[in-house]
Amino acid sequence: MAKKFPLHPKHPERICWGCDRYCPANSMACGNGSDRTMHPVEMLGEDWNEVGGWKAEPAEEPERRDP
């Protein structure tokens, strides 16, 4: 089952949002050295989840995995 996606994480720049692993940006398990995937709040702003008229349920910030 997929983890709930946090709507407004405290530090989205510290995590890769490309899959359900939520790896630290400096130690991605699945990226093979590529760039991290940005959280929508970084690209679209604080109201990203309200665009298009839908509302998502908030989730807890994912726990960081340290290498």
N, CA, C, O and CB atoms as a CASP TS submission, in Angstrom:
PFRMAT TS
TARGET T0000
AUTHOR 0000-0000-0000
METHOD Language model
MODEL 1
PARENT N/A
ATOM      1  N   MET     1       0.840  -1.169   0.000  1.00  0.00           N
ATOM      2  CA  MET     1       0.000   0.000   0.000  1.00  0.00           C
ATOM      3  C   MET     1       0.896   1.246   0.000  1.00  0.00           C
ATOM      4  O   MET     1       1.913   1.283   0.692  1.00  0.00           O
ATOM      5  CB  MET     1      -0.962  -0.010   1.221  1.00  0.00           C
ATOM      6  N   ALA     2       0.528   2.222  -0.747  1.00  0.00           N
ATOM      7  CA  ALA     2       1.295   3.460  -0.859  1.00  0.00           C
ATOM      8  C   ALA     2       1.141   4.299   0.412  1.00  0.00           C
ATOM      9  O   ALA     2       0.097   4.284   1.065  1.00  0.00           O
ATOM     10  CB  ALA     2       0.841   4.268  -2.094  1.00  0.00           C
ATOM     11  N   LYS     3       2.204   5.025   0.743  1.00  0.00           N
ATOM     12  CA  LYS     3       2.171   5.923   1.895  1.00  0.00           C
ATOM     13  C   LYS     3       1.332   7.144   1.552  1.00  0.00           C
ATOM     14  O   LYS     3       1.209   7.509   0.383  1.00  0.00           O
ATOM     15  CB  LYS     3       3.605   6.344   2.320  1.00  0.00           C
ATOM     16  N   LYS     4       0.751   7.778   2.574  1.00  0.00           N
ATOM     17  CA  LYS     4       0.012   9.024   2.343  1.00  0.00           C
ATOM     18  C   LYS     4       1.007  10.107   1.954  1.00  0.00           C
ATOM     19  O   LYS     4       2.107  10.176   2.503  1.00  0.00           O
ATOM     20  CB  LYS     4      -0.810   9.447   3.610  1.00  0.00           C
ATOM     21  N   PHE     5       0.628  10.932   1.030  1.00  0.00           N
ATOM     22  CA  PHE     5       1.491  11.983   0.518  1.00  0.00           C
ATOM     23  C   PHE     5       1.280  13.250   1.325  1.00  0.00           C
ATOM     24  O   PHE     5       0.161  13.760   1.368  1.00  0.00           O
ATOM     25  CB  PHE     5       1.224  12.238  -0.976  1.00  0.00           C
ATOM     26  N   PRO     6       2.330  13.785   1.976  1.00  0.00           N
ATOM     27  CA  PRO     6       2.165  14.998   2.783  1.00  0.00           C
ATOM     28  C   PRO     6       1.908  16.223   1.911  1.00  0.00           C
ATOM     29  O   PRO     6       2.566  16.406   0.887  1.00  0.00           O
ATOM     30  CB  PRO     6       3.403  15.230   3.648  1.00  0.00           C
ATOM     31  N   LEU     7       0.958  17.057   2.309  1.00  0.00           N
ATOM     32  CA  LEU     7       0.594  18.229   1.518  1.00  0.00           C
ATOM     33  C   LEU     7       1.560  19.392   1.720  1.00  0.00           C
ATOM     34  O   LEU     7       1.891  20.095   0.765  1.00  0.00           O
ATOM     35  CB  LEU     7      -0.809  18.669   1.867  1.00  0.00           C
ATOM     36  N   HIS     8       2.008  19.597   2.938  1.00  0.00           N
ATOM     37  CA  HIS     8       2.883  20.733   3.252  1.00  0.00           C
ATOM     38  C   HIS     8       4.028  20.285   4.164  1.00  0.00           C
ATOM     39  O   HIS     8       4.030  20.613   5.351  1.00  0.00           O
ATOM     40  CB  HIS     8       2.076  21.877   3.922  1.00  0.00           C
ATOM     41  N   PRO     9       4.996  19.544   3.629  1.00  0.00           N
ATOM     42  CA  PRO     9       6.110  19.103   4.463  1.00  0.00           C
ATOM     43  C   PRO     9       6.963  20.287   4.915  1.00  0.00           C
ATOM     44  O   PRO     9       7.011  21.316   4.240  1.00  0.00           O
ATOM     45  CB  PRO     9       6.973  18.090   3.704  1.00  0.00           C
ATOM     46  N   LYS    10       7.636  20.139   6.058  1.00  0.00           N
ATOM     47  CA  LYS    10       8.430  21.234   6.615  1.00  0.00           C
ATOM     48  C   LYS    10       9.627  21.576   5.738  1.00  0.00           C
ATOM     49  O   LYS    10       9.915  22.754   5.526  1.00  0.00           O
ATOM     50  CB  LYS    10       8.904  20.877   8.010  1.00  0.00           C
ATOM     51  N   HIS    11      10.318  20.585   5.233  1.00  0.00           N
ATOM     52  CA  HIS    11      11.511  20.804   4.415  1.00  0.00           C
ATOM     53  C   HIS    11      11.455  19.916   3.165  1.00  0.00           C
ATOM     54  O   HIS    11      12.156  18.907   3.096  1.00  0.00           O
ATOM     55  CB  HIS    11      12.802  20.512   5.237  1.00  0.00           C
ATOM     56  N   PRO    12      10.631  20.280   2.183  1.00  0.00           N
ATOM     57  CA  PRO    12      10.490  19.412   0.999  1.00  0.00           C
ATOM     58  C   PRO    12      11.783  19.272   0.201  1.00  0.00           C
ATOM     59  O   PRO    12      11.958  18.291  -0.522  1.00  0.00           O
ATOM     60  CB  PRO    12       9.404  19.951   0.093  1.00  0.00           C
ATOM     61  N   GLU    13      12.683  20.233   0.322  1.00  0.00           N
ATOM     62  CA  GLU    13      13.931  20.191  -0.437  1.00  0.00           C
ATOM     63  C   GLU    13      14.886  19.106   0.056  1.00  0.00           C
ATOM     64  O   GLU    13      15.866  18.800  -0.623  1.00  0.00           O
ATOM     65  CB  GLU    13      14.615  21.535  -0.370  1.00  0.00           C
ATOM     66  N   ARG    14      14.626  18.533   1.199  1.00  0.00           N
ATOM     67  CA  ARG    14      15.511  17.513   1.766  1.00  0.00           C
ATOM     68  C   ARG    14      15.184  16.099   1.317  1.00  0.00           C
ATOM     69  O   ARG    14      15.944  15.171   1.593  1.00  0.00           O
ATOM     70  CB  ARG    14      15.456  17.574   3.256  1.00  0.00           C
ATOM     71  N   ILE    15      14.059  15.922   0.626  1.00  0.00           N
ATOM     72  CA  ILE    15      13.570  14.587   0.281  1.00  0.00           C
ATOM     73  C   ILE    15      13.314  14.480  -1.216  1.00  0.00           C
ATOM     74  O   ILE    15      12.903  15.447  -1.857  1.00  0.00           O
ATOM     75  CB  ILE    15      12.286  14.262   1.063  1.00  0.00           C
ATOM     76  N   CYS    16      13.561  13.296  -1.768  1.00  0.00           N
ATOM     77  CA  CYS    16      13.172  13.007  -3.150  1.00  0.00           C
ATOM     78  C   CYS    16      11.746  12.465  -3.107  1.00  0.00           C
ATOM     79  O   CYS    16      11.466  11.515  -2.375  1.00  0.00           O
ATOM     80  CB  CYS    16      14.166  11.977  -3.841  1.00  0.00           C
ATOM     81  N   TRP    17      10.859  13.052  -3.871  1.00  0.00           N
ATOM     82  CA  TRP    17       9.440  12.693  -3.851  1.00  0.00           C
ATOM     83  C   TRP    17       9.046  11.790  -5.017  1.00  0.00           C
ATOM     84  O   TRP    17       7.859  11.651  -5.312  1.00  0.00           O
ATOM     85  CB  TRP    17       8.592  13.947  -3.872  1.00  0.00           C
ATOM     86  N   GLY    18      10.029  11.172  -5.690  1.00  0.00           N
ATOM     87  CA  GLY    18       9.766  10.393  -6.895  1.00  0.00           C
ATOM     88  C   GLY    18       9.109   9.046  -6.686  1.00  0.00           C
ATOM     89  O   GLY    18       8.535   8.495  -7.625  1.00  0.00           O
ATOM     90  N   CYS    19       9.174   8.497  -5.476  1.00  0.00           N
ATOM     91  CA  CYS    19       8.540   7.208  -5.201  1.00  0.00           C
ATOM     92  C   CYS    19       8.133   7.142  -3.737  1.00  0.00           C
ATOM     93  O   CYS    19       8.263   8.137  -3.023  1.00  0.00           O
ATOM     94  CB  CYS    19       9.490   6.037  -5.555  1.00  0.00           C
ATOM     95  N   ASP    20       7.653   6.018  -3.279  1.00  0.00           N
ATOM     96  CA  ASP    20       7.191   5.871  -1.898  1.00  0.00           C
ATOM     97  C   ASP    20       8.316   5.708  -0.885  1.00  0.00           C
ATOM     98  O   ASP    20       8.048   5.598   0.311  1.00  0.00           O
ATOM     99  CB  ASP    20       6.276   4.696  -1.801  1.00  0.00           C
ATOM    100  N   ARG    21       9.558   5.692  -1.328  1.00  0.00           N
ATOM    101  CA  ARG    21      10.673   5.528  -0.394  1.00  0.00           C
ATOM    102  C   ARG    21      11.005   6.820   0.345  1.00  0.00           C
ATOM    103  O   ARG    21      11.509   6.769   1.467  1.00  0.00           O
ATOM    104  CB  ARG    21      11.901   5.036  -1.134  1.00  0.00           C
ATOM    105  N   TYR    22      10.731   7.987  -0.265  1.00  0.00           N
ATOM    106  CA  TYR    22      11.033   9.293   0.330  1.00  0.00           C
ATOM    107  C   TYR    22      12.473   9.350   0.833  1.00  0.00           C
ATOM    108  O   TYR    22      12.716   9.653   2.001  1.00  0.00           O
ATOM    109  CB  TYR    22      10.063   9.593   1.483  1.00  0.00           C
ATOM    110  N   CYS    23      13.415   9.062  -0.041  1.00  0.00           N
ATOM    111  CA  CYS    23      14.840   9.041   0.308  1.00  0.00           C
ATOM    112  C   CYS    23      15.367  10.455   0.556  1.00  0.00           C
ATOM    113  O   CYS    23      14.830  11.422   0.017  1.00  0.00           O
ATOM    114  CB  CYS    23      15.654   8.364  -0.809  1.00  0.00           C
ATOM    115  N   PRO    24      16.419  10.575   1.373  1.00  0.00           N
ATOM    116  CA  PRO    24      17.082  11.875   1.502  1.00  0.00           C
ATOM    117  C   PRO    24      17.622  12.310   0.142  1.00  0.00           C
ATOM    118  O   PRO    24      18.051  11.467  -0.646  1.00  0.00           O
ATOM    119  CB  PRO    24      18.228  11.812   2.553  1.00  0.00           C
ATOM    120  N   ALA    25      17.608  13.583  -0.137  1.00  0.00           N
ATOM    121  CA  ALA    25      18.032  14.095  -1.446  1.00  0.00           C
ATOM    122  C   ALA    25      19.483  13.774  -1.761  1.00  0.00           C
ATOM    123  O   ALA    25      19.855  13.693  -2.931  1.00  0.00           O
ATOM    124  CB  ALA    25      17.829  15.589  -1.508  1.00  0.00           C
ATOM    125  N   ASN    26      20.302  13.590  -0.747  1.00  0.00           N
ATOM    126  CA  ASN    26      21.714  13.298  -0.992  1.00  0.00           C
ATOM    127  C   ASN    26      22.027  11.805  -0.994  1.00  0.00           C
ATOM    128  O   ASN    26      23.192  11.424  -1.100  1.00  0.00           O
ATOM    129  CB  ASN    26      22.561  13.983   0.046  1.00  0.00           C
ATOM    130  N   SER    27      21.017  10.960  -0.881  1.00  0.00           N
ATOM    131  CA  SER    27      21.236   9.514  -0.846  1.00  0.00           C
ATOM    132  C   SER    27      20.021   8.773  -1.395  1.00  0.00           C
ATOM    133  O   SER    27      19.331   8.073  -0.654  1.00  0.00           O
ATOM    134  CB  SER    27      21.538   9.049   0.588  1.00  0.00           C
ATOM    135  N   MET    28      19.760   8.924  -2.685  1.00  0.00           N
ATOM    136  CA  MET    28      18.576   8.312  -3.287  1.00  0.00           C
ATOM    137  C   MET    28      18.838   6.851  -3.620  1.00  0.00           C
ATOM    138  O   MET    28      19.852   6.521  -4.235  1.00  0.00           O
ATOM    139  CB  MET    28      18.156   9.076  -4.552  1.00  0.00           C
ATOM    140  N   ALA    29      17.940   5.992  -3.219  1.00  0.00           N
ATOM    141  CA  ALA    29      18.089   4.559  -3.439  1.00  0.00           C
ATOM    142  C   ALA    29      17.742   4.153  -4.876  1.00  0.00           C
ATOM    143  O   ALA    29      18.310   3.191  -5.393  1.00  0.00           O
ATOM    144  CB  ALA    29      17.213   3.796  -2.463  1.00  0.00           C
ATOM    145  N   CYS    30      16.841   4.853  -5.515  1.00  0.00           N
ATOM    146  CA  CYS    30      16.379   4.425  -6.833  1.00  0.00           C
ATOM    147  C   CYS    30      16.760   5.383  -7.955  1.00  0.00           C
ATOM    148  O   CYS    30      16.389   5.146  -9.105  1.00  0.00           O
ATOM    149  CB  CYS    30      14.895   4.257  -6.813  1.00  0.00           C
ATOM    150  N   GLY    31      17.480   6.444  -7.663  1.00  0.00           N
ATOM    151  CA  GLY    31      17.728   7.466  -8.662  1.00  0.00           C
ATOM    152  C   GLY    31      18.939   7.276  -9.556  1.00  0.00           C
ATOM    153  O   GLY    31      19.068   7.967 -10.566  1.00  0.00           O
ATOM    154  N   ASN    32      19.830   6.358  -9.210  1.00  0.00           N
ATOM    155  CA  ASN    32      21.042   6.132  -9.989  1.00  0.00           C
ATOM    156  C   ASN    32      21.800   7.428 -10.264  1.00  0.00           C
ATOM    157  O   ASN    32      22.307   7.633 -11.367  1.00  0.00           O
ATOM    158  CB  ASN    32      20.696   5.453 -11.299  1.00  0.00           C
ATOM    159  N   GLY    33      21.876   8.293  -9.270  1.00  0.00           N
ATOM    160  CA  GLY    33      22.630   9.525  -9.409  1.00  0.00           C
ATOM    161  C   GLY    33      21.898  10.652 -10.098  1.00  0.00           C
ATOM    162  O   GLY    33      22.487  11.705 -10.342  1.00  0.00           O
ATOM    163  N   SER    34      20.644  10.467 -10.417  1.00  0.00           N
ATOM    164  CA  SER    34      19.889  11.525 -11.081  1.00  0.00           C
ATOM    165  C   SER    34      19.420  12.562 -10.061  1.00  0.00           C
ATOM    166  O   SER    34      19.630  12.396  -8.860  1.00  0.00           O
ATOM    167  CB  SER    34      18.685  10.936 -11.843  1.00  0.00           C
ATOM    168  N   ASP    35      18.789  13.623 -10.542  1.00  0.00           N
ATOM    169  CA  ASP    35      18.256  14.663  -9.662  1.00  0.00           C
ATOM    170  C   ASP    35      17.031  14.151  -8.932  1.00  0.00           C
ATOM    171  O   ASP    35      16.353  13.230  -9.388  1.00  0.00           O
ATOM    172  CB  ASP    35      17.909  15.932 -10.459  1.00  0.00           C
ATOM    173  N   ARG    36      16.759  14.766  -7.785  1.00  0.00           N
ATOM    174  CA  ARG    36      15.592  14.367  -7.009  1.00  0.00           C
ATOM    175  C   ARG    36      14.324  14.936  -7.637  1.00  0.00           C
ATOM    176  O   ARG    36      14.369  15.937  -8.351  1.00  0.00           O
ATOM    177  CB  ARG    36      15.725  14.833  -5.546  1.00  0.00           C
ATOM    178  N   THR    37      13.207  14.296  -7.368  1.00  0.00           N
ATOM    179  CA  THR    37      11.912  14.780  -7.811  1.00  0.00           C
ATOM    180  C   THR    37      11.405  15.779  -6.781  1.00  0.00           C
ATOM    181  O   THR    37      11.388  15.489  -5.585  1.00  0.00           O
ATOM    182  CB  THR    37      10.901  13.606  -8.009  1.00  0.00           C
ATOM    183  N   MET    38      10.995  16.948  -7.240  1.00  0.00           N
ATOM    184  CA  MET    38      10.535  18.003  -6.341  1.00  0.00           C
ATOM    185  C   MET    38       9.108  17.741  -5.873  1.00  0.00           C
ATOM    186  O   MET    38       8.322  17.109  -6.578  1.00  0.00           O
ATOM    187  CB  MET    38      10.619  19.366  -7.032  1.00  0.00           C
ATOM    188  N   HIS    39       8.781  18.227  -4.688  1.00  0.00           N
ATOM    189  CA  HIS    39       7.420  18.160  -4.162  1.00  0.00           C
ATOM    190  C   HIS    39       6.593  19.223  -4.903  1.00  0.00           C
ATOM    191  O   HIS    39       7.136  20.272  -5.250  1.00  0.00           O
ATOM    192  CB  HIS    39       7.392  18.389  -2.589  1.00  0.00           C
ATOM    193  N   PRO    40       5.319  18.988  -5.151  1.00  0.00           N
ATOM    194  CA  PRO    40       4.494  19.982  -5.851  1.00  0.00           C
ATOM    195  C   PRO    40       4.465  21.360  -5.187  1.00  0.00           C
ATOM    196  O   PRO    40       4.315  22.368  -5.879  1.00  0.00           O
ATOM    197  CB  PRO    40       3.094  19.470  -5.961  1.00  0.00           C
ATOM    198  N   VAL    41       4.604  21.424  -3.871  1.00  0.00           N
ATOM    199  CA  VAL    41       4.603  22.719  -3.189  1.00  0.00           C
ATOM    200  C   VAL    41       5.813  23.556  -3.620  1.00  0.00           C
ATOM    201  O   VAL    41       5.746  24.785  -3.604  1.00  0.00           O
ATOM    202  CB  VAL    41       4.606  22.522  -1.657  1.00  0.00           C
ATOM    203  N   GLU    42       6.904  22.910  -4.000  1.00  0.00           N
ATOM    204  CA  GLU    42       8.090  23.623  -4.470  1.00  0.00           C
ATOM    205  C   GLU    42       7.878  24.212  -5.856  1.00  0.00           C
ATOM    206  O   GLU    42       8.435  25.262  -6.177  1.00  0.00           O
ATOM    207  CB  GLU    42       9.293  22.693  -4.484  1.00  0.00           C
ATOM    208  N   MET    43       7.084  23.549  -6.670  1.00  0.00           N
ATOM    209  CA  MET    43       6.875  23.988  -8.050  1.00  0.00           C
ATOM    210  C   MET    43       5.641  24.875  -8.214  1.00  0.00           C
ATOM    211  O   MET    43       5.657  25.831  -8.990  1.00  0.00           O
ATOM    212  CB  MET    43       6.751  22.786  -8.952  1.00  0.00           C
ATOM    213  N   LEU    44       4.571  24.554  -7.479  1.00  0.00           N
ATOM    214  CA  LEU    44       3.285  25.203  -7.709  1.00  0.00           C
ATOM    215  C   LEU    44       2.834  26.135  -6.598  1.00  0.00           C
ATOM    216  O   LEU    44       1.858  26.863  -6.774  1.00  0.00           O
ATOM    217  CB  LEU    44       2.252  24.176  -7.913  1.00  0.00           C
ATOM    218  N   GLY    45       3.517  26.133  -5.459  1.00  0.00           N
ATOM    219  CA  GLY    45       3.147  27.013  -4.359  1.00  0.00           C
ATOM    220  C   GLY    45       2.330  26.315  -3.285  1.00  0.00           C
ATOM    221  O   GLY    45       1.966  25.146  -3.414  1.00  0.00           O
ATOM    222  N   GLU    46       2.049  27.059  -2.224  1.00  0.00           N
ATOM    223  CA  GLU    46       1.374  26.508  -1.048  1.00  0.00           C
ATOM    224  C   GLU    46      -0.045  25.987  -1.323  1.00  0.00           C
ATOM    225  O   GLU    46      -0.514  25.097  -0.615  1.00  0.00           O
ATOM    226  CB  GLU    46       1.313  27.557   0.020  1.00  0.00           C
ATOM    227  N   ASP    47      -0.725  26.520  -2.326  1.00  0.00           N
ATOM    228  CA  ASP    47      -2.099  26.087  -2.597  1.00  0.00           C
ATOM    229  C   ASP    47      -2.177  25.049  -3.716  1.00  0.00           C
ATOM    230  O   ASP    47      -3.207  24.936  -4.380  1.00  0.00           O
ATOM    231  CB  ASP    47      -2.956  27.286  -2.959  1.00  0.00           C
ATOM    232  N   TRP    48      -1.118  24.303  -3.927  1.00  0.00           N
ATOM    233  CA  TRP    48      -1.055  23.347  -5.035  1.00  0.00           C
ATOM    234  C   TRP    48      -2.157  22.304  -4.971  1.00  0.00           C
ATOM    235  O   TRP    48      -2.641  21.865  -6.014  1.00  0.00           O
ATOM    236  CB  TRP    48       0.285  22.660  -5.047  1.00  0.00           C
ATOM    237  N   ASN    49      -2.568  21.892  -3.774  1.00  0.00           N
ATOM    238  CA  ASN    49      -3.570  20.826  -3.654  1.00  0.00           C
ATOM    239  C   ASN    49      -4.990  21.319  -3.889  1.00  0.00           C
ATOM    240  O   ASN    49      -5.909  20.506  -3.996  1.00  0.00           O
ATOM    241  CB  ASN    49      -3.482  20.191  -2.289  1.00  0.00           C
ATOM    242  N   GLU    50      -5.191  22.619  -3.972  1.00  0.00           N
ATOM    243  CA  GLU    50      -6.528  23.160  -4.188  1.00  0.00           C
ATOM    244  C   GLU    50      -6.790  23.494  -5.658  1.00  0.00           C
ATOM    245  O   GLU    50      -7.913  23.844  -6.022  1.00  0.00           O
ATOM    246  CB  GLU    50      -6.725  24.398  -3.338  1.00  0.00           C
ATOM    247  N   VAL    51      -5.779  23.391  -6.489  1.00  0.00           N
ATOM    248  CA  VAL    51      -5.922  23.677  -7.913  1.00  0.00           C
ATOM    249  C   VAL    51      -6.826  22.621  -8.535  1.00  0.00           C
ATOM    250  O   VAL    51      -6.638  21.427  -8.303  1.00  0.00           O
ATOM    251  CB  VAL    51      -4.533  23.713  -8.625  1.00  0.00           C
ATOM    252  N   GLY    52      -7.776  23.041  -9.300  1.00  0.00           N
ATOM    253  CA  GLY    52      -8.681  22.117  -9.969  1.00  0.00           C
ATOM    254  C   GLY    52      -9.909  21.769  -9.138  1.00  0.00           C
ATOM    255  O   GLY    52     -10.738  20.967  -9.570  1.00  0.00           O
ATOM    256  N   GLY    53     -10.039  22.361  -7.949  1.00  0.00           N
ATOM    257  CA  GLY    53     -11.240  22.152  -7.160  1.00  0.00           C
ATOM    258  C   GLY    53     -11.240  20.918  -6.279  1.00  0.00           C
ATOM    259  O   GLY    53     -12.272  20.617  -5.680  1.00  0.00           O
ATOM    260  N   TRP    54     -10.135  20.182  -6.164  1.00  0.00           N
ATOM    261  CA  TRP    54     -10.127  19.016  -5.291  1.00  0.00           C
ATOM    262  C   TRP    54      -9.312  19.297  -4.051  1.00  0.00           C
ATOM    263  O   TRP    54      -8.388  20.110  -4.068  1.00  0.00           O
ATOM    264  CB  TRP    54      -9.578  17.794  -6.021  1.00  0.00           C
ATOM    265  N   LYS    55      -9.659  18.624  -2.987  1.00  0.00           N
ATOM    266  CA  LYS    55      -8.941  18.765  -1.706  1.00  0.00           C
ATOM    267  C   LYS    55      -8.437  17.391  -1.293  1.00  0.00           C
ATOM    268  O   LYS    55      -9.170  16.404  -1.370  1.00  0.00           O
ATOM    269  CB  LYS    55      -9.865  19.386  -0.584  1.00  0.00           C
ATOM    270  N   ALA    56      -7.196  17.329  -0.859  1.00  0.00           N
ATOM    271  CA  ALA    56      -6.625  16.078  -0.382  1.00  0.00           C
ATOM    272  C   ALA    56      -6.517  16.127   1.134  1.00  0.00           C
ATOM    273  O   ALA    56      -6.405  17.202   1.723  1.00  0.00           O
ATOM    274  CB  ALA    56      -5.240  15.816  -1.025  1.00  0.00           C
ATOM    275  N   GLU    57      -6.551  14.964   1.757  1.00  0.00           N
ATOM    276  CA  GLU    57      -6.397  14.881   3.199  1.00  0.00           C
ATOM    277  C   GLU    57      -4.933  15.052   3.573  1.00  0.00           C
ATOM    278  O   GLU    57      -4.072  14.452   2.930  1.00  0.00           O
ATOM    279  CB  GLU    57      -6.938  13.544   3.729  1.00  0.00           C
ATOM    280  N   PRO    58      -4.620  15.845   4.583  1.00  0.00           N
ATOM    281  CA  PRO    58      -3.225  16.013   4.990  1.00  0.00           C
ATOM    282  C   PRO    58      -2.658  14.731   5.592  1.00  0.00           C
ATOM    283  O   PRO    58      -3.383  13.934   6.187  1.00  0.00           O
ATOM    284  CB  PRO    58      -3.102  17.156   5.994  1.00  0.00           C
ATOM    285  N   ALA    59      -1.374  14.554   5.429  1.00  0.00           N
ATOM    286  CA  ALA    59      -0.667  13.400   5.988  1.00  0.00           C
ATOM    287  C   ALA    59       0.525  13.902   6.785  1.00  0.00           C
ATOM    288  O   ALA    59       0.944  15.051   6.643  1.00  0.00           O
ATOM    289  CB  ALA    59      -0.210  12.412   4.865  1.00  0.00           C
ATOM    290  N   GLU    60       1.052  13.048   7.604  1.00  0.00           N
ATOM    291  CA  GLU    60       2.234  13.391   8.379  1.00  0.00           C
ATOM    292  C   GLU    60       3.448  13.479   7.468  1.00  0.00           C
ATOM    293  O   GLU    60       3.486  12.837   6.419  1.00  0.00           O
ATOM    294  CB  GLU    60       2.470  12.364   9.493  1.00  0.00           C
ATOM    295  N   GLU    61       4.444  14.273   7.866  1.00  0.00           N
ATOM    296  CA  GLU    61       5.689  14.357   7.111  1.00  0.00           C
ATOM    297  C   GLU    61       6.381  13.003   7.204  1.00  0.00           C
ATOM    298  O   GLU    61       6.444  12.418   8.285  1.00  0.00           O
ATOM    299  CB  GLU    61       6.613  15.508   7.649  1.00  0.00           C
ATOM    300  N   PRO    62       6.903  12.492   6.084  1.00  0.00           N
ATOM    301  CA  PRO    62       7.550  11.179   6.123  1.00  0.00           C
ATOM    302  C   PRO    62       8.801  11.196   6.983  1.00  0.00           C
ATOM    303  O   PRO    62       9.481  12.215   7.105  1.00  0.00           O
ATOM    304  CB  PRO    62       7.899  10.718   4.717  1.00  0.00           C
ATOM    305  N   GLU    63       9.084  10.058   7.567  1.00  0.00           N
ATOM    306  CA  GLU    63      10.278   9.923   8.382  1.00  0.00           C
ATOM    307  C   GLU    63      11.494   9.825   7.465  1.00  0.00           C
ATOM    308  O   GLU    63      11.500   9.042   6.515  1.00  0.00           O
ATOM    309  CB  GLU    63      10.180   8.684   9.314  1.00  0.00           C
ATOM    310  N   ARG    64      12.511  10.616   7.749  1.00  0.00           N
ATOM    311  CA  ARG    64      13.722  10.605   6.923  1.00  0.00           C
ATOM    312  C   ARG    64      14.531   9.354   7.198  1.00  0.00           C
ATOM    313  O   ARG    64      14.657   8.921   8.344  1.00  0.00           O
ATOM    314  CB  ARG    64      14.575  11.859   7.183  1.00  0.00           C
ATOM    315  N   ARG    65      15.072   8.783   6.152  1.00  0.00           N
ATOM    316  CA  ARG    65      15.976   7.644   6.289  1.00  0.00           C
ATOM    317  C   ARG    65      17.391   8.164   6.146  1.00  0.00           C
ATOM    318  O   ARG    65      17.735   8.746   5.117  1.00  0.00           O
ATOM    319  CB  ARG    65      15.670   6.526   5.231  1.00  0.00           C
ATOM    320  N   ASP    66      18.192   7.970   7.132  1.00  0.00           N
ATOM    321  CA  ASP    66      19.586   8.380   7.043  1.00  0.00           C
ATOM    322  C   ASP    66      20.405   7.192   6.575  1.00  0.00           C
ATOM    323  O   ASP    66      20.197   6.064   7.022  1.00  0.00           O
ATOM    324  CB  ASP    66      20.108   8.918   8.407  1.00  0.00           C
ATOM    325  N   PRO    67      21.351   7.460   5.657  1.00  0.00           N
ATOM    326  CA  PRO    67      22.137   6.347   5.101  1.00  0.00           C
ATOM    327  C   PRO    67      23.031   5.694   6.131  1.00  0.00           C
ATOM    328  O   PRO    67      23.750   4.746   5.813  1.00  0.00           O
ATOM    329  CB  PRO    67      22.980   6.830   3.947  1.00  0.00           C
TER
END
